[in-house]
C-alpha cells in the first residue's frame, strides 16, 4: 500500500489540523485529504517500559507485541487473516515512555480498520501460546544482543546514567526478567495503561470529522476513563566524567557519550537545537563529522543529538572506530564539545544551521504516516497545533548570542559519561 503524499504549505500547517472530540472525551487531531483514498492513524498511550513491574523488565514490550496477536473473539491467526483480507496495516511497539500504535487502511475499509484497532486496545486475548511465542522471539533477540557492541554500550550507558530509575533498566528487559513475566503481569499492565485519558491520536487522509468522531467513540469509548500508571521522578544524567569499558573481543569499539541536556520547554531549547546541529547534527558540515571523519578518518560516522524523554533530558552521541584509534576519537570529540562550551559557534555556523533546520522541516510532513507521527509527537510534548507554524520562526529567531549561551549551558566544560564496548586501546 503506497503512502499518501500530501502537499501542505508550510505557512498553513496548523490551519489544516482539526481537533475532533468523541462523546467519550477522546480527542484526535485530524488532517483531511482526499488526494489518495488512504487513512493513516498514529496513537500513543503514556507509560511505556517505565511501567514494567519490578524484576519483570520487558513486560510492556511483550504486551505491545501481543496486542495484534488475537483480540476479542479472534485468535491470532483469525485476527491477522481479518487484517490481510482488507489490506489493513496495524502494529504496536513500546519505548520507555509510551506504547504506540500505527494503522493504515484504504478509506473503503476504514470502519473495519477501526473495529480491529478497537479490539486490539480494548480486549487483547493474551493467549498462552501467543504469550510464549512472543516471549521466545524477545528472548532470541536479547540473546543476539549479548555480543552486539552497540546494544551493550547503550545498556551500560543507561545503567550508569540513570541509577535507581526506570530509565536505567533495559527497556526490553533481559534474559532473566523476560522469563519471569506472567500473563497476570500483562493483564495488569493493560489495565493501567489503556485508558481514555491516556491516549494521544492523529489521523490523516480521506476521512471527515463526523465519521472520525463516531469511529473514535466505538474504538476508545469502552476503555476505562482514567489510567493508573505510576509516573517516574524526574532524573538528571549521572556519571559525567566516568569512562566505562565493556570488554568484547572485537577489532572495533563502539562509543556512547553524553551529558545532561536541556528541556523542550526551556527558553534556550531552540538555541540548543541549533548548537547541537552545529556540533554533530548528522550533516556533513557538523564539527564532529568534519573533525572525526573528514580530517582524520577516525570513523565512518559520528553524531550527537538532544534526547528529550518524559522524565529526563540528555545530550548524547555515538561513534564506532578501530580499537587503536578509539581514545584519539574520543579526545577529538571531547575537544570539540569543550570548544563549543567555551567559545560557542560562529555567526556563519549559526546562519547555516538555521537555514538547514528550517528548510528540512518540511520533510517531516511529506507523507500521511509522517504527518500523523508528527502530530502525535506534538501532543505528547504538550504543544498545540500552533507549533506547526511557529517552530520555524523560533529557529529563525535564534541569534548568535542565543546559540553561544545555549552552548555554554549544554556543553559546559565538555566532561562526558563515556561507555566503550570493545577493546579500546588506552581506555581500559
Order of alpha helices (4+ residues) and beta strands (2+ residues): beta-beta-beta-alpha-alpha-beta-beta-alpha-alpha-alpha-alpha-alpha-beta-alpha-beta-beta-alpha-beta-beta-alpha-alpha-alpha-alpha-alpha-beta
